[in-house]
Amino acid sequence: MDKITKVLTLLSGGLDSTLAVKIMIDQGVDVEAVNFTTPFCLCDKCSVDRVEIMFGINVHRVYLGQEYLDLIANPPHGYGSHMNPCIDCRILMLKKAKEIAKKIGATSIVTGEVLNQRPFSQKKSMMDTIEKEVDLEGKILRPLSAKLLPITDQEKNGLLDREKLYSIQGRRRIQQIELAKSWGITDYPCPSGGCLLTDPQFSRKLRDFLDYNKKLTFKEIELLKIGRHFRIDGKKLIVGRNKNENQKLLSTANQENKPYLEVTNYMSPITLLEKNTTKNVTEKAASITARYSDAPKNAKVKVQYVGSIVKTLEVNTTDDLTSLYRI
Ligand code: SF4
């Protein structure tokens, strides 16, 4: 059988894409990989390094920046169950992979996708849509599910051996875990939790942000990742949860000339406010700040407002507005 010279595998470093690399190596082809990261990645970068070293393959690393943020704000194919625009995300990654494949002379793109593993993007109909949009129909090989999918051009042409591909589908990973075991692959990250966009709490904060703002920036994402978020009368406030977050909020307040609140007579979080916050919002924000301070219940608490002026408000910790305004 003739051999294709090179394939490019999308590698997240998770179990499925690691297995896809191994399956392609076992086909006797030359394998390179591309690893995409985004500002929402919670991925363990070491796992990609491990695969690179374990199989001695070349890994291209691509960071998806502002272009990706713009896509998140307005994905043509919509979101999954949270703020994950998986279809458009896959389309963007495959478009970039296609360019790299062309550059390195790879004749096919390989992914670790498993049929029906994810309800939104890994259904057969969605895989078809994605292939069509990137103009790669019949050219994307998914070795873990290949036998359940239409034959690809490479298999048709005898460049890949369909018999050495798999027919895995669904969310359970029993077969993948068994394969990994049989190949001595033991060190791989947990399959869930690689993308913040699938996190319900983060998604709520991001949805709220996009409801009030058109443009998503890196700075805003860093703020979305920290603190407790509230919205009162259209104004956003962020309350720090620990020393590190308080420092970040304080430095944002200083850099962007934004006002903040802090309890002065007890240990306190920093609460970052928006500019031009009304008296009503500031008072409610002060009450929320006091609620997260070390002040005991029913205490009178002094909260300092630091903005274009500095003033002190007095609030009572009995008022609990947190659940009313929490995003
Ligand atoms: S889970 Fe996140 S990284 Fe993965 S395809 Fe969906 S949006 Fe993209």
Residues whose N, C-alpha, C, O or C-beta is under 5 A from the ligand:
A	BS01	SF4	N84 P85 C86 C89 R90 C195 L197
